């Protein structure tokens, strides 16, 4: 068994809405090149994604929607039809061969899943995935097919395993939550910026699931300007308690890198310290409950030069036992990319100490986030109390 695999092929770069759209998969190339310049990844670690079949896409998407996406990519979908399926919008424009490019991303996550669930690798990283806003019959927020939701359905049907999905993107993982809102074999946790200021406007603490899924959906909407300490306190508390409550067979993490202070689309204030700790805890919990079974996907992240390559490289470095890295980035990586970057690159693993002015409401924000986390974990804590009572403690 391999320790970890990295899913990649240049074909993943074909998921591109336009030259000026903020969702830019060139960040995959930047991240992989950083790992190569570090000598932290070998050619045999890299596995190409397969293309998801229509039958696999049907695990989470309606046939009429899949057909519409195929038509759209060939210029055959009317404007009215496009609108009803959520494409042709400013966020999710139509592009040539969009079905094939989107199915490739889904296939990458399915490849990662099969390697881990069949015991060929302990961990798998597919940074091309993480498109968490896609719904069963509608595109949304840069996401056409929802690779994580398809992959979770695949895990449920093919392997019969319980899945804990943990989403640390600054935007709420609404599409994945919706797919499993009434399912008690899948537990979803999303830690994101409050929807008061940010798309998609959902992910409130009282979205706990429905029917059989009631008590298996968790959301921690953080206040704008949340910094490292408060983000990590919420993440660590929630992840540990929910893992103990749900006891998953496998963990799937969505690793959007857009909660960083530099991200142009969001209002959180985390630094690279947060992106070092996010995979560290996921790794620990995967070994504690799941025999190491951990699949990680990408997600948001719109400062593709200064933030995403470092944040995403740290996931691979954590998976492969190389996470103590610090100090300077490889000089040959900086030299290769600095001419192309519209902003000066950061040449260290750590962010500059005085990256931003102190947040005036820091204590107030931290206290609010603490209260939100406690309310979000109500079900977990009630169950823990009952277990203790039953055991006579």
C-alpha positions in Angstrom: 0.0 0.0 0.0 1.2 3.5 -0.9 1.2 6.1 1.9 -0.4 8.9 -0.3 -1.3 9.6 -3.9 -1.7 12.9 -5.7 -4.3 13.1 -8.5 -3.2 15.2 -11.4 -3.2 15.6 -15.1 -3.0 18.7 -17.3 -6.5 17.9 -18.5 -7.7 19.3 -15.1 -6.7 22.7 -16.4 -9.4 22.6 -19.1 -12.0 23.5 -16.4 -11.7 27.2 -17.2 -14.6 29.7 -17.5 -12.6 32.5 -19.1 -9.3 34.3 -18.9 -10.6 36.8 -16.4 -12.8 34.5 -14.2 -11.5 34.2 -10.6 -11.7 30.4 -10.6 -8.3 29.5 -12.2 -7.0 26.0 -12.1 -3.5 27.3 -12.9 -3.2 27.1 -9.1 -2.9 23.3 -9.5 0.1 23.7 -11.7 1.7 26.2 -9.2 1.1 23.9 -6.3 2.5 20.8 -8.0 5.5 22.7 -9.3 6.2 23.9 -5.7 6.2 20.3 -4.5 8.4 19.2 -7.3 10.9 22.0 -6.7 11.0 20.8 -3.0 11.6 17.2 -4.1 8.6 16.4 -2.0 6.7 14.4 -4.6 7.9 11.6 -7.0 6.5 10.8 -10.4 5.0 7.5 -9.1 3.0 9.4 -6.5 1.0 11.2 -9.3 -2.0 9.3 -10.6 -4.1 10.7 -13.5 -7.8 11.2 -13.0 -10.3 9.1 -14.9 -13.4 10.7 -16.4 -16.6 10.1 -14.5 -19.3 8.2 -16.4 -22.8 9.4 -16.8 -23.9 6.6 -14.5 -21.5 7.9 -11.8 -22.7 11.5 -12.3 -26.3 10.2 -11.8 -25.4 9.2 -8.3 -25.9 12.9 -7.4 -27.2 14.7 -10.5 -30.4 14.6 -12.6 -30.2 13.2 -16.1 -31.8 16.3 -17.6 -29.1 18.4 -16.0 -26.3 16.3 -17.3 -27.8 16.5 -20.8 -28.1 20.2 -20.5 -24.5 20.6 -19.5 -23.4 18.5 -22.6 -25.6 20.7 -24.8 -24.2 23.9 -23.2 -20.6 22.9 -23.9 -21.4 22.4 -27.5 -23.2 25.8 -27.9 -26.7 24.1 -28.2 -28.4 25.3 -25.0 -30.8 28.2 -25.2 -30.4 31.2 -22.8 -33.7 30.3 -21.1 -32.7 26.7 -20.6 -29.2 27.8 -19.4 -30.7 30.1 -16.8 -33.0 27.3 -15.4 -29.9 25.1 -14.9 -27.7 27.8 -13.4 -25.2 28.2 -16.2 -24.6 31.1 -18.5 -24.5 33.3 -15.4 -21.7 35.7 -14.4 -20.5 33.3 -11.8 -20.8 30.1 -13.8 -20.5 31.0 -17.5 -20.7 28.4 -20.3 -17.4 27.3 -21.8 -16.6 24.8 -24.6 -16.6 21.1 -23.6 -17.7 22.0 -20.1 -19.2 18.5 -19.5 -16.0 16.8 -20.3 -13.9 19.1 -18.2 -16.3 18.8 -15.2 -16.6 15.0 -15.5 -12.8 14.9 -15.4 -12.8 16.7 -12.0 -15.4 14.3 -10.6 -13.4 11.4 -12.0 -10.4 12.6 -10.1 -12.2 12.5 -6.8 -13.6 9.1 -7.6 -10.1 7.9 -8.5 -8.9 9.2 -5.1 -11.8 7.4 -3.3 -11.2 4.0 -5.0 -7.4 4.1 -4.1 -8.2 4.7 -0.5 -11.3 2.5 -0.1 -9.5 -0.4 -1.9 -6.5 -0.2 0.4 -4.1 0.9 -2.4 -3.3 4.1 -0.5 -3.9 5.4 2.9 -4.4 9.0 1.9 -5.3 10.7 -1.5 -5.2 14.3 -2.5 -7.2 15.7 -5.5 -6.8 19.5 -5.5 -8.8 19.7 -8.8 -12.0 18.8 -6.8 -14.0 20.4 -4.0 -16.7 22.0 -6.2 -19.1 22.1 -3.2 -21.8 24.4 -4.6 -23.2 22.2 -7.3 -26.7 20.9 -6.8 -28.5 17.9 -8.2 -30.1 19.8 -11.1 -28.3 23.2 -11.0 -24.9 24.8 -11.2 -23.9 27.4 -8.7 -20.9 29.4 -7.6 -18.3 28.3 -10.1 -19.4 24.6 -9.6 -21.0 22.5 -12.3 -20.9 18.9 -11.1 -20.4 18.3 -7.3 -17.5 15.9 -7.2 -17.6 15.5 -3.4 -21.3 14.6 -3.4 -20.9 12.1 -6.2 -17.9 10.6 -4.4 -19.7 10.3 -1.1 -22.6 8.5 -2.8 -20.1 6.3 -4.5 -18.5 5.4 -1.1 -22.0 4.7 0.4 -23.1 2.5 -2.5 -19.9 0.7 -3.4 -18.2 0.4 0.0 -21.1 0.8 2.5 -18.9 3.2 4.6 -20.0 6.1 6.9 -18.5 9.4 5.7 -17.6 12.5 7.6 -17.3 15.4 5.3 -15.4 18.5 6.7 -15.4 21.7 4.7 -13.1 24.6 5.6 -13.8 26.8 2.6 -14.8 30.4 3.4 -18.0 29.7 1.5 -20.7 27.4 3.0 -20.6 23.8 1.5 -24.3 24.1 0.5 -24.4 21.6 -2.3 -22.9 18.8 -0.4 -25.1 19.5 2.7 -28.2 19.5 0.5 -27.4 16.1 -1.0 -27.2 14.4 2.4 -29.5 16.6 4.5 -31.8 13.6 5.3 -29.1 10.9 5.5 -27.7 9.6 8.8 -24.8 7.7 7.2 -23.2 10.9 6.1 -22.2 13.7 8.5 -21.3 17.1 7.1 -19.4 19.9 8.9 -18.9 23.3 7.3 -16.8 26.0 8.9 -17.2 29.2 6.8 -17.7 33.0 6.9 -21.2 34.0 7.9 -23.6 34.2 5.0 -24.6 37.7 6.0 -21.8 39.1 3.9 -20.9 36.3 1.6 -22.3 33.9 -1.1 -24.3 31.6 -0.8 -25.9 33.2 2.3 -26.7 29.8 3.9 -25.0 27.6 6.5 -26.7 28.9 9.7 -26.2 27.0 13.0 -29.7 25.7 13.0 -29.3 23.8 9.7 -29.1 20.5 11.5 -30.5 18.1 8.9 -34.0 16.7 8.5 -35.8 13.3 8.8 -33.2 10.6 9.4 -30.4 13.1 8.8 -31.5 15.4 11.7 -28.4 15.9 13.9 -25.9 15.0 11.2 -25.4 18.4 9.6 -23.3 21.0 11.3 -22.4 24.6 10.5 -20.2 27.1 12.1 -20.7 30.5 10.5 -17.7 32.6 11.6 -17.8 36.4 11.9 -16.0 38.5 9.2 -12.4 39.3 10.1 -12.0 36.1 12.1 -8.3 35.4 12.7 -6.2 32.2 13.1 -6.8 31.5 16.8 -10.5 31.8 16.7 -10.8 29.9 13.4 -8.7 27.1 14.7 -10.5 27.0 18.0 -13.8 26.5 16.2 -12.4 23.9 13.8 -10.5 21.9 16.4 -13.4 21.8 18.9 -16.0 20.9 16.2 -14.0 18.3 14.3 -12.9 16.4 17.4 -16.3 16.4 19.0 -18.2 15.5 15.8 -15.7 12.7 15.0 -16.2 11.2 18.4 -20.0 11.5 18.0 -20.3 10.1 14.5 -17.3 7.7 14.4 -16.8 7.7 10.6 -15.2 5.0 8.5 -13.6 7.5 6.2 -13.0 11.3 6.2 -13.3 13.5 3.1 -12.0 17.1 3.6 -12.7 20.0 1.4 -9.7 22.4 1.5 -10.8 25.8 0.1 -7.9 28.2 0.7 -10.1 31.4 0.6 -10.3 32.1 4.4 -6.9 33.7 4.1 -6.5 37.4 4.7 -5.3 38.0 1.1 -8.2 36.3 -0.6 -10.0 38.8 -2.8 -13.5 37.3 -2.5 -13.9 36.9 1.3 -13.6 38.8 4.6 -11.8 36.4 6.9 -8.3 37.1 8.3 -6.5 33.8 8.7 -2.8 33.2 7.8 -0.7 30.2 6.7 -0.7 29.1 10.4 -4.3 28.0 9.8 -3.5 26.1 6.6 -0.7 24.3 8.4 -3.1 23.1 11.2 -6.2 22.2 9.1 -4.6 19.1 7.5 -2.7 18.2 10.6 -5.9 17.7 12.6 -7.6 15.9 9.7 -4.6 13.5 9.5 -4.7 12.8 13.3 -8.5 12.1 13.3 -8.3 9.9 10.2 -5.8 7.7 12.0 -7.8 7.8 15.3 -11.1 6.7 13.8 -10.7 5.5 10.2 -7.5 3.5 10.0 -5.9 6.5 8.2 -8.6 6.7 5.4 -8.4 10.3 4.4 -9.4 11.8 1.0 -8.7 15.5 0.6 -10.0 17.8 -2.3 -9.4 21.4 -3.1 -12.1 24.1 -3.4 -12.0 27.9 -3.3 -8.9 30.0 -3.2 -8.6 33.1 -5.4 -5.2 34.5 -4.5 -3.6 31.8 -6.7 0.0 33.2 -6.4 0.6 34.1 -2.7 -1.8 31.8 -0.9 -3.0 28.7 -2.7 0.3 27.0 -3.6 1.6 27.2 -0.1 -1.7 26.2 1.6 -2.3 23.3 -0.7 1.3 22.1 -0.7 1.0 21.8 3.1 -1.7 19.2 2.7 0.6 16.9 0.7 3.5 17.6 3.1 1.2 16.7 6.1 0.0 13.5 4.4 3.6 12.4 3.6 5.2 13.3 7.0 7.1 16.4 5.7 5.0 19.1 7.4 7.7 20.5 9.7 9.0 22.6 6.7 9.5 26.3 7.3 11.7 29.2 6.2 12.3 30.0 2.5 10.4 28.6 -0.5 12.6 27.1 -3.2 14.4 29.9 -5.0 13.9 28.3 -8.4 10.1 28.2 -7.8 10.1 31.9 -7.0 12.2 32.7 -10.0 10.1 30.7 -12.4 6.7 32.3 -11.4 7.5 35.8 -10.2 7.5 37.2 -13.7 4.0 35.9 -14.3 2.6 36.9 -11.0 0.6 40.2 -10.8 1.6 40.6 -7.2 5.0 40.2 -5.4 5.3 36.5 -4.3 5.8 35.6 -0.6 9.1 33.7 -0.5 8.6 32.1 2.9 6.3 29.3 4.2 5.1 31.7 7.0 3.2 34.9 6.3 4.9 38.2 7.1 4.4 39.1 10.8 2.6 42.5 10.2 0.5 41.4 7.2 -2.4 43.5 8.3 -3.4 46.1 10.9 -4.7 44.7 14.2 -8.5 43.9 14.1 -10.2 46.3 16.5 -13.1 44.0 17.4 -10.9 40.9 17.9 -12.2 39.9 21.4 -15.8 40.5 20.5 -15.4 38.4 17.3 -13.7 35.6 19.2 -16.4 35.5 21.9 -19.1 35.5 19.3 -17.5 32.6 17.4 -17.1 30.6 20.6 -20.8 31.0 21.3 -21.7 30.0 17.7 -19.5 26.9 18.0 -21.2 25.9 21.3 -24.7 26.3 19.8 -23.7 24.4 16.7 -22.5 21.4 18.7 -25.7 21.2 20.8 -26.6 17.7 19.5 -23.2 16.3 20.0 -22.9 17.5 23.6 -26.4 16.2 24.5 -25.5 12.8 23.2 -22.3 12.8 25.1 -24.2 13.6 28.3 -26.6 10.7 27.7 -23.6 8.3 27.1 -22.0 9.4 30.4 -25.3 9.1 32.2 -25.8 5.6 30.8 -22.3 4.6 31.8 -22.9 5.8 35.3 -20.5 8.8 35.2 
